[in-house]
């Protein structure tokens, strides 16, 4: 059995998958929550167990799993350091690192999948779906999805956070995925395929909505164009004969909140707790009903 430390991920329950397991170091939620939320260091919170005889590519597994766990908590997660075969989880030894120091861990906005304390299986189900989708070679859009998924977490994994870079990464992820889904690379107006997919996914958004600019794809497209073509963080547009100034800082939080939801829709995850309107009302979860 190969056992590797997981640093910074919040979990209190064992999660068993086909080729590996995630074993928490503690089932004390208050303790684990404090350790995993530390933004200055990566605390040891769990172990990845992989069977020695598995044919799985360990490097690829670690690479993808780090991304999926980071996505869940919206904080950078590290999987590293093989545990000696003779060591026990409750007796790690002085030479095994209980934390890793590094750059400041940016908060991506809070957990997007409910804690396993409140929903025992949600995180396990999401990890299984996401890991499968990231490696699904039968999906003709696999490369595009992988790129889009990693772009959505790069905005908080990066050492420095720049709103223009983050916004462009997120918009690029959304546009490329929407165009790939519909095989639409000819439309000059990127709002069309984006609005089409988001509508199919059930989001309260349309290509143009002058009554609520937050719910208008054109708003975000205008801001992307202003950034890309002019290096500007704002754009003046004519709406019903009046000039309206769109500012990136105003609309970025909503767009950033939308992107994890789009990724969940693409992989087919819905545990009943996700508030699909959270990108607007900022309430991540709802009562299951």
C-alpha positions, 0 to 999 in steps of 0.5 A: 500500500502506498500512502501519501499525505494530503495537505489542506483538504477538509475531510472527516470521513473515509472515501473509498474509490475503485483504485484508491482511498482518502483517509482523514487524520481526524474525524473532529470537524472543528479541528480539521476545519481549523487545520484545512482553513489555515491560509499560511501553511498546508496542514496534514489533514488526510492520506491518499492510499493506493494499492501497490498492484494497481495499474493506475498512473500515480503521478496523473492521479496525484496531479488530478486529485490535487486539482479536484480537492482544490476545486472543492475547497477553493483553496490550493491542496497538496498531495505529497510525501510517501509514508514509511510502510512501517508507520501508523497514522497515529504514530507518524514519527518525527521525520514525517511533515505535519505541515508544509510551508509555502506561499500564501493560500488564496481563498477562492471564495469558500467551499463549493461542495458541502462538508462531509459532516453535513452531507456524508457522500457529496464530496465522495460523489463529486470526486468520483465524477470529476476524476472520471470526467478528467480522464474520460478519453471517450469524451471528444471534449476531454482536452477542452474540459481539462483546460477549462477545469484547471483554469477555474482553479488557477485563479486562486492557486496562483502566487499573486492574484490579478483580477484581469488575468483571473477574469480572462482565464475564467472567460477563456475557460467558459468560451472554449467549453461552450464552443466545444460542446456545440462545435461552434467555432465560426460564430464571431459573437461568443455570447451566442454559444455561451448563452445557449449552454448556460440556458441548457444548464438551467442558469437564469441568464440570457444572451442580452438582458438589459433589465439585469446586466448581471444576468446578461452574457453580453455584459461579461463579453464586453468586459472580456473584449475591453480587457483583451483589446484595450487593456481596460477594466471598464467598458461603456455600452449603449443600452436603450439610448443611454450610455452605461459604464460596465466595470470589471470589479462590479461583475467579476464576483458574480462571474467567478461564482458562476464558473464552478457551477458550470463545471459541476453541470458539465460533469453531471453533479447535483447532490440536492444541496447546490444552490445553482443561483449562488453566483447571484445571491451568494448563498452556496447551499440550500436545504435538500428537498 
